[in-house]
């Protein structure tokens, strides 16, 4: 399974280094980089059974400048109705020794 993230501003696709956007307060801003982690991935199939992606395979960096790089998951075959994940890294994982921060 491959995950694809579509970053938008209002109703427009987000484009790095291509001008400015205006937020709800009327302030303008530009975006030069957009990077974040996703972790703790869980898929729920159509009968409600959850598949928790193993911790050592459940951490990915999403980088808008590398649109071709998409997280790929090895999951059991099935029909899935939901996908849940955490934006960022959970506090327990971030305090583990470096040798245990796999994924």
trRosetta pair geometry for C-beta under 8 A, 3 or more apart (Angstrom, degrees):
i j d omega theta_ij theta_ji phi_ij phi_ji
1 43 7.9 88 49 -80 173 151
1 72 7.1 154 80 -158 44 56
1 73 4.7 -20 65 62 98 97
1 74 7.9 172 22 -88 80 14
1 75 5.3 1 3 20 125 121
2 70 5.0 55 -177 117 104 127
2 71 7.1 152 -155 86 56 50
2 72 5.1 -24 -98 -102 76 76
2 73 7.7 180 -82 19 27 72
3 38 7.9 -96 115 70 160 158
3 60 7.8 145 56 67 133 164
3 70 6.0 -171 73 177 55 95
3 71 4.6 -1 44 66 111 102
3 72 7.8 -156 13 -78 74 30
3 73 7.0 56 -24 -11 102 109
3 83 7.7 156 -110 -176 114 156
4 70 5.4 -27 -88 -131 69 135
5 62 5.4 22 22 -153 155 139
5 70 8.0 174 8 -127 76 88
6 13 7.3 -76 -175 -121 90 90
7 13 7.2 78 83 -165 64 64
7 14 4.0 -47 118 31 103 132
7 34 6.2 87 -130 124 168 162
7 64 5.7 -38 15 -105 152 122
8 11 7.0 -19 177 -150 126 16
8 12 6.4 153 -160 80 82 35
8 13 5.9 -60 -106 -105 73 35
8 14 6.0 -147 -103 -25 15 85
9 12 5.5 -23 66 68 81 91
9 13 7.9 19 21 119 77 14
9 14 5.2 101 -21 -86 96 81
9 21 4.8 -66 164 -132 154 151
9 31 7.9 -163 -58 -14 137 138
10 21 7.5 -174 -4 -158 109 114
14 31 6.2 -21 -170 62 109 159
14 34 6.8 33 137 -19 147 161
14 64 6.6 -62 105 -143 121 148
15 18 4.1 -18 115 32 117 140
15 19 7.7 38 80 34 111 91
15 31 7.9 136 82 66 37 112
16 31 5.8 -92 -114 110 60 91
16 32 6.2 69 -165 -156 94 25
16 33 6.9 50 -134 -82 127 31
16 34 6.9 -137 -83 4 107 98
16 64 5.9 145 -48 113 119 120
16 65 6.0 -15 6 -83 168 83
17 30 7.5 59 -109 168 32 116
17 31 7.8 -89 -34 91 42 60
17 32 5.8 59 -70 -122 81 65
19 30 6.7 -161 116 -115 26 104
20 28 4.5 29 161 179 135 110
20 29 6.3 150 -155 75 90 22
20 30 4.8 -69 -99 -70 70 85
21 28 6.9 154 78 -152 35 64
21 29 5.8 -28 61 66 85 76
21 30 7.2 138 11 -97 77 39
21 31 7.2 18 6 -15 123 102
22 26 6.3 -15 -174 -147 110 34
22 27 6.9 156 -151 78 64 32
22 28 5.2 -36 -93 -93 73 68
22 29 7.9 141 -98 18 27 70
23 26 7.3 -48 72 18 66 17
23 27 5.2 -5 40 58 106 86
23 28 7.9 -171 5 -88 75 21
23 29 6.6 32 -27 8 106 116
31 34 6.0 9 179 -49 123 106
31 64 7.9 3 145 71 126 160
33 64 7.4 159 -168 48 41 106
33 65 6.8 -36 -127 -28 71 122
34 62 8.0 -38 129 116 87 91
34 63 7.4 143 90 -154 62 41
34 64 3.9 41 63 -2 109 131
34 65 7.7 150 45 -24 72 77
35 61 6.2 1 -170 -180 98 105
35 62 6.9 168 -149 85 48 55
35 63 4.8 3 -107 -105 92 77
35 64 7.3 -117 -65 9 55 78
36 61 7.3 170 91 -152 24 64
36 62 5.5 -11 63 54 73 100
36 87 6.0 -1 153 -169 134 94
36 88 6.9 -55 -174 -70 99 57
37 59 6.3 -15 -167 -165 115 85
37 60 6.8 149 -153 80 65 41
37 61 5.5 -42 -93 -97 68 62
37 62 7.4 160 -106 10 16 79
37 87 7.4 127 82 -174 59 47
37 88 5.6 67 68 -136 99 21
37 89 5.2 5 96 -46 153 87
38 41 7.0 59 139 -70 105 100
38 59 7.6 172 86 -145 49 40
38 60 5.4 -8 55 60 90 93
38 62 6.1 53 -13 -25 104 115
38 71 7.2 -86 60 -31 123 160
38 85 4.7 24 -178 148 109 138
38 86 6.8 147 -161 76 57 50
38 87 6.1 -35 -102 -106 71 50
39 58 5.6 78 -160 131 63 89
39 59 4.7 5 -105 -103 97 73
39 60 7.6 177 -74 22 56 61
39 85 6.7 141 65 -173 26 93
39 86 5.0 -31 68 64 80 104
39 88 7.0 -64 20 96 112 38
39 89 5.3 81 -14 -111 154 56
39 90 6.3 -128 102 -10 137 84
39 93 7.0 -131 -177 34 158 163
39 103 7.4 66 -127 126 98 143
40 58 6.0 77 -71 151 20 132
40 84 8.0 -45 120 121 88 88
40 85 6.1 142 79 -150 67 57
40 86 4.4 44 45 3 118 113
40 90 6.1 71 -41 -33 131 122
41 52 7.7 138 90 -160 54 51
41 53 4.2 13 76 23 103 133
41 58 4.8 -157 20 -145 92 95
41 73 6.8 -122 116 -100 156 144
41 83 7.3 -22 -161 -169 91 89
41 84 7.3 153 -154 85 43 54
41 85 4.6 -8 -100 -98 68 103
42 50 5.5 -14 -174 -165 110 111
42 51 7.1 156 -160 78 58 47
42 52 5.2 -22 -107 -104 86 65
42 53 7.1 -132 -77 5 36 80
42 83 7.5 153 83 -159 53 43
42 84 4.5 -10 60 61 100 101
42 85 7.2 180 21 -72 67 55
43 50 7.1 147 80 -156 44 58
43 51 4.8 -10 62 58 95 100
43 53 7.4 76 -6 -42 94 92
43 75 6.1 32 21 -144 154 150
43 80 4.7 -43 179 -136 113 141
43 82 7.0 156 -159 87 47 61
43 83 5.7 -15 -106 -104 73 68
43 84 7.9 -171 -77 24 28 70
44 48 6.4 -18 -175 -146 106 33
44 49 7.1 158 -154 78 61 35
44 50 5.2 -29 -98 -97 76 70
44 51 7.7 -172 -80 19 29 70
44 80 6.5 113 73 -158 39 84
44 81 5.9 -54 99 61 89 85
44 82 3.9 9 46 54 112 108
44 83 7.8 -145 19 -64 77 29
44 84 7.3 48 -17 -6 106 105
45 48 7.2 -40 72 28 68 18
45 49 5.1 -3 40 58 109 88
45 50 8.0 -159 8 -81 74 23
45 51 7.1 63 -30 -13 97 105
45 78 4.7 -53 -111 150 131 133
45 79 6.0 91 -158 76 91 56
45 80 5.2 -71 -100 -100 56 57
45 81 6.6 79 177 4 23 86
46 78 7.9 -159 10 164 86 97
46 79 4.9 -1 -15 100 121 106
46 80 7.3 -149 -35 -120 70 13
46 81 4.9 110 -92 -38 59 117
51 75 6.0 102 120 -154 150 104
51 76 6.1 -154 -112 28 150 106
51 78 7.7 151 -26 42 140 145
51 80 7.9 -78 28 -102 118 119
53 57 5.6 -113 168 93 99 95
53 58 4.3 141 102 -91 109 101
53 73 5.9 -75 -112 -145 135 123
53 75 7.1 -62 -92 -88 92 96
54 57 4.9 57 69 26 90 102
54 58 6.4 -163 88 -27 38 106
55 58 5.5 -67 -132 30 27 121
55 59 7.9 24 179 -26 58 99
55 93 7.5 -169 -165 -97 114 120
55 102 7.9 86 121 76 85 83
55 103 6.2 -84 150 -78 57 137
56 102 4.5 4 -139 102 92 112
56 103 4.9 -144 -160 -77 31 82
57 73 7.1 112 146 -133 112 74
57 74 7.1 -55 177 36 155 94
57 103 6.0 -118 -48 -135 10 80
58 103 5.5 -37 49 -159 55 131
59 89 6.7 30 -130 -108 118 101
59 93 7.5 176 -80 169 136 156
59 102 7.9 157 33 122 127 36
59 103 3.5 84 23 114 106 115
60 71 4.0 -20 -124 -94 168 126
62 71 7.5 -55 -81 -27 84 111
63 66 4.4 38 89 28 112 104
63 69 6.6 17 51 67 103 128
64 67 6.8 10 -172 -71 46 80
66 69 4.1 3 139 19 115 119
75 78 7.7 -88 136 34 105 99
75 80 7.8 -2 136 -49 151 142
80 83 6.9 63 144 -62 130 81
86 89 7.6 112 108 -105 123 16
86 90 6.2 44 103 -57 171 87
89 93 5.2 -109 175 83 100 121
89 94 5.0 116 111 -61 119 102
90 93 5.0 86 65 11 83 103
90 94 7.1 -162 92 -8 41 92
91 94 5.7 -60 -143 39 34 110
91 95 6.5 20 163 -12 67 110
92 95 6.5 -72 -155 39 26 100
92 96 7.0 42 150 -43 63 98
93 96 5.8 -40 -156 3 38 118
93 101 6.5 106 174 -121 86 82
94 101 7.8 57 -112 -113 33 123
96 100 4.2 -95 157 85 127 119
96 101 5.6 160 80 -63 110 80
97 100 5.2 80 64 12 79 103
97 101 7.6 -143 98 -19 40 90
98 101 5.6 -54 -148 21 39 115
